[in-house]
Amino acid sequence: MAVRKRGRTRPLALIGMLVLGAGVGAAILTLVLRTREPALLPAADPDLSIEVLNGCGTSGAGERVAMLLRGAGYRVDAIGNADHFHYHDDIVIARRVALKQAEPVARLLGRASVIEQRRTGHPYDITIVVGKVRPLAPESAGSPN
């Protein structure tokens, strides 16, 4: 009659199951990541002159959007307040450029509307009005900008 040591087979089986589970998990993760489309954004145009205006009244909202744009390679030349703080959505306004040049900026922001509003002599190529839907700008006290 063969005598088995009970203490050794269970830890080895447990280790084997963990290794097998990790392998299966890694394979599934690899398949999921390969089938997802990458969120491709066109390269930023550093020659565009961008103005960011706080249209929601949340303190620091304009600065946060400017940091996002700068981090993506855009040049932000001005940050200020919009004419009022009742904008509900972000708006990207093509001032001195074609609508097509403003669309990548809107995609970077996520849910932004893009409009063309040509103005002769306007100092900026693109104006961004930051609306209330702004996950980058949590509500906080203080002066808006």
C-alpha positions as YAML, in Angstrom:
chain: A
units: angstrom
residues:
- id: 1
  name: MET
  ca: [0.00, 0.00, 0.00]
- id: 2
  name: ALA
  ca: [1.45, 3.35, -1.05]
- id: 3
  name: VAL
  ca: [1.52, 6.14, 1.47]
- id: 4
  name: ARG
  ca: [0.81, 9.66, 0.14]
- id: 5
  name: LYS
  ca: [1.84, 12.78, 1.88]
- id: 6
  name: ARG
  ca: [-1.25, 14.93, 2.07]
- id: 7
  name: GLY
  ca: [0.52, 18.21, 2.81]
- id: 8
  name: ARG
  ca: [2.48, 18.41, -0.46]
- id: 9
  name: THR
  ca: [-0.11, 17.73, -3.14]
- id: 10
  name: ARG
  ca: [-2.53, 20.48, -2.17]
- id: 11
  name: PRO
  ca: [-0.06, 23.41, -2.26]
- id: 12
  name: LEU
  ca: [1.31, 22.18, -5.61]
- id: 13
  name: ALA
  ca: [-2.19, 21.86, -7.02]
- id: 14
  name: LEU
  ca: [-3.06, 25.33, -5.76]
- id: 15
  name: ILE
  ca: [0.08, 26.81, -7.34]
- id: 16
  name: GLY
  ca: [-0.70, 25.00, -10.60]
- id: 17
  name: MET
  ca: [-4.23, 26.38, -10.65]
- id: 18
  name: LEU
  ca: [-2.99, 29.91, -9.95]
- id: 19
  name: VAL
  ca: [-0.45, 29.72, -12.78]
- id: 20
  name: LEU
  ca: [-3.08, 28.32, -15.15]
- id: 21
  name: GLY
  ca: [-5.58, 31.04, -14.12]
- id: 22
  name: ALA
  ca: [-2.97, 33.78, -14.64]
- id: 23
  name: GLY
  ca: [-2.16, 32.39, -18.08]
- id: 24
  name: VAL
  ca: [-5.80, 32.25, -19.13]
- id: 25
  name: GLY
  ca: [-6.38, 35.77, -17.78]
- id: 26
  name: ALA
  ca: [-3.38, 37.12, -19.68]
- id: 27
  name: ALA
  ca: [-4.57, 35.45, -22.90]
- id: 28
  name: ILE
  ca: [-8.05, 36.96, -22.56]
- id: 29
  name: LEU
  ca: [-6.63, 40.41, -21.81]
- id: 30
  name: THR
  ca: [-4.37, 40.19, -24.87]
- id: 31
  name: LEU
  ca: [-7.32, 39.28, -27.10]
- id: 32
  name: VAL
  ca: [-9.44, 42.12, -25.72]
- id: 33
  name: LEU
  ca: [-6.69, 44.69, -26.17]
- id: 34
  name: ARG
  ca: [-5.96, 43.53, -29.73]
- id: 35
  name: THR
  ca: [-9.59, 43.83, -30.81]
- id: 36
  name: ARG
  ca: [-10.11, 47.33, -29.40]
- id: 37
  name: GLU
  ca: [-9.59, 50.20, -31.80]
- id: 38
  name: PRO
  ca: [-6.98, 52.61, -30.53]
- id: 39
  name: ALA
  ca: [-8.25, 56.11, -29.85]
- id: 40
  name: LEU
  ca: [-6.12, 57.88, -32.39]
- id: 41
  name: LEU
  ca: [-5.90, 61.63, -32.25]
- id: 42
  name: PRO
  ca: [-4.09, 63.55, -34.93]
- id: 43
  name: ALA
  ca: [-0.86, 65.22, -33.96]
- id: 44
  name: ALA
  ca: [-1.36, 68.64, -32.38]
- id: 45
  name: ASP
  ca: [-0.65, 71.70, -34.49]
- id: 46
  name: PRO
  ca: [1.61, 73.85, -32.29]
- id: 47
  name: ASP
  ca: [1.19, 76.78, -34.69]
- id: 48
  name: LEU
  ca: [-2.48, 77.21, -33.81]
- id: 49
  name: SER
  ca: [-3.17, 80.11, -31.47]
- id: 50
  name: ILE
  ca: [-5.77, 79.01, -28.90]
- id: 51
  name: GLU
  ca: [-7.81, 81.00, -26.41]
- id: 52
  name: VAL
  ca: [-9.61, 79.20, -23.55]
- id: 53
  name: LEU
  ca: [-12.59, 80.91, -21.90]
- id: 54
  name: ASN
  ca: [-14.31, 79.73, -18.72]
- id: 55
  name: GLY
  ca: [-18.01, 79.60, -19.51]
- id: 56
  name: CYS
  ca: [-19.13, 77.57, -16.51]
- id: 57
  name: GLY
  ca: [-17.93, 79.65, -13.55]
- id: 58
  name: THR
  ca: [-16.07, 76.76, -11.94]
- id: 59
  name: SER
  ca: [-12.82, 78.09, -10.54]
- id: 60
  name: GLY
  ca: [-9.83, 76.86, -12.52]
- id: 61
  name: ALA
  ca: [-11.87, 75.22, -15.32]
- id: 62
  name: GLY
  ca: [-10.15, 77.25, -18.03]
- id: 63
  name: GLU
  ca: [-6.70, 76.54, -16.61]
- id: 64
  name: ARG
  ca: [-7.40, 72.81, -16.45]
- id: 65
  name: VAL
  ca: [-8.47, 72.70, -20.09]
- id: 66
  name: ALA
  ca: [-5.40, 74.77, -21.04]
- id: 67
  name: MET
  ca: [-3.18, 72.23, -19.23]
- id: 68
  name: LEU
  ca: [-4.86, 69.39, -21.14]
- id: 69
  name: LEU
  ca: [-4.27, 71.17, -24.45]
- id: 70
  name: ARG
  ca: [-0.66, 72.01, -23.65]
- id: 71
  name: GLY
  ca: [-0.04, 68.43, -22.59]
- id: 72
  name: ALA
  ca: [-1.27, 67.31, -26.02]
- id: 73
  name: GLY
  ca: [1.12, 69.73, -27.75]
- id: 74
  name: TYR
  ca: [-1.14, 72.70, -28.45]
- id: 75
  name: ARG
  ca: [-0.21, 76.32, -27.80]
- id: 76
  name: VAL
  ca: [-2.60, 78.17, -25.49]
- id: 77
  name: ASP
  ca: [-2.04, 81.91, -25.72]
- id: 78
  name: ALA
  ca: [-4.83, 83.20, -23.47]
- id: 79
  name: ILE
  ca: [-7.07, 82.05, -20.62]
- id: 80
  name: GLY
  ca: [-9.97, 84.15, -19.40]
- id: 81
  name: ASN
  ca: [-13.68, 84.27, -18.66]
- id: 82
  name: ALA
  ca: [-16.46, 84.02, -21.23]
- id: 83
  name: ASP
  ca: [-19.21, 86.62, -21.53]
- id: 84
  name: HIS
  ca: [-21.31, 84.62, -19.03]
- id: 85
  name: PHE
  ca: [-21.10, 81.42, -16.94]
- id: 86
  name: HIS
  ca: [-24.20, 79.66, -18.28]
- id: 87
  name: TYR
  ca: [-22.66, 77.57, -21.06]
- id: 88
  name: HIS
  ca: [-23.82, 73.97, -20.70]
- id: 89
  name: ASP
  ca: [-21.39, 72.32, -23.10]
- id: 90
  name: ASP
  ca: [-17.88, 72.91, -24.34]
- id: 91
  name: ILE
  ca: [-17.70, 74.83, -27.61]
- id: 92
  name: VAL
  ca: [-14.72, 74.94, -29.97]
- id: 93
  name: ILE
  ca: [-14.93, 77.97, -32.26]
- id: 94
  name: ALA
  ca: [-12.87, 78.14, -35.44]
- id: 95
  name: ARG
  ca: [-12.08, 81.86, -35.77]
- id: 96
  name: ARG
  ca: [-9.23, 82.17, -38.27]
- id: 97
  name: VAL
  ca: [-8.91, 78.54, -39.41]
- id: 98
  name: ALA
  ca: [-11.07, 76.03, -41.23]
- id: 99
  name: LEU
  ca: [-13.49, 73.90, -39.26]
- id: 100
  name: LYS
  ca: [-11.38, 70.85, -40.10]
- id: 101
  name: GLN
  ca: [-8.43, 72.29, -38.12]
- id: 102
  name: ALA
  ca: [-10.60, 72.80, -35.02]
- id: 103
  name: GLU
  ca: [-12.11, 69.30, -35.00]
- id: 104
  name: PRO
  ca: [-9.05, 67.53, -33.47]
- id: 105
  name: VAL
  ca: [-9.17, 70.01, -30.57]
- id: 106
  name: ALA
  ca: [-12.84, 69.16, -30.00]
- id: 107
  name: ARG
  ca: [-12.06, 65.43, -30.09]
- id: 108
  name: LEU
  ca: [-9.40, 65.94, -27.44]
- id: 109
  name: LEU
  ca: [-11.97, 67.58, -25.17]
- id: 110
  name: GLY
  ca: [-14.49, 64.80, -25.72]
- id: 111
  name: ARG
  ca: [-18.03, 66.10, -25.99]
- id: 112
  name: ALA
  ca: [-17.47, 69.51, -27.55]
- id: 113
  name: SER
  ca: [-19.46, 71.22, -30.28]
- id: 114
  name: VAL
  ca: [-17.46, 72.72, -33.14]
- id: 115
  name: ILE
  ca: [-18.61, 75.84, -34.94]
- id: 116
  name: GLU
  ca: [-17.06, 78.20, -37.42]
- id: 117
  name: GLN
  ca: [-17.33, 81.88, -36.57]
- id: 118
  name: ARG
  ca: [-14.89, 83.80, -38.72]
- id: 119
  name: ARG
  ca: [-13.87, 87.19, -37.41]
- id: 120
  name: THR
  ca: [-11.55, 89.49, -39.28]
- id: 121
  name: GLY
  ca: [-8.78, 90.67, -37.02]
- id: 122
  name: HIS
  ca: [-9.52, 88.18, -34.23]
- id: 123
  name: PRO
  ca: [-6.26, 87.50, -32.35]
- id: 124
  name: TYR
  ca: [-6.71, 83.71, -31.98]
- id: 125
  name: ASP
  ca: [-7.22, 80.86, -34.43]
- id: 126
  name: ILE
  ca: [-9.46, 78.89, -32.08]
- id: 127
  name: THR
  ca: [-11.54, 79.86, -29.06]
- id: 128
  name: ILE
  ca: [-12.66, 77.22, -26.57]
- id: 129
  name: VAL
  ca: [-15.55, 78.00, -24.24]
- id: 130
  name: VAL
  ca: [-15.55, 75.60, -21.28]
- id: 131
  name: GLY
  ca: [-19.11, 74.59, -20.38]
- id: 132
  name: LYS
  ca: [-20.60, 73.02, -17.27]
- id: 133
  name: VAL
  ca: [-19.98, 69.46, -18.45]
- id: 134
  name: ARG
  ca: [-16.30, 69.39, -17.50]
- id: 135
  name: PRO
  ca: [-14.98, 66.26, -15.75]
- id: 136
  name: LEU
  ca: [-11.53, 67.87, -15.57]
- id: 137
  name: ALA
  ca: [-12.79, 70.72, -13.39]
- id: 138
  name: PRO
  ca: [-14.29, 69.64, -10.07]
- id: 139
  name: GLU
  ca: [-16.46, 72.16, -8.29]
- id: 140
  name: SER
  ca: [-14.45, 74.35, -5.94]
- id: 141
  name: ALA
  ca: [-14.75, 77.75, -4.33]
- id: 142
  name: GLY
  ca: [-12.86, 80.76, -5.55]
- id: 143
  name: SER
  ca: [-12.80, 83.11, -8.47]
- id: 144
  name: PRO
  ca: [-13.46, 81.63, -11.92]
- id: 145
  name: ASN
  ca: [-10.87, 81.70, -14.71]
...
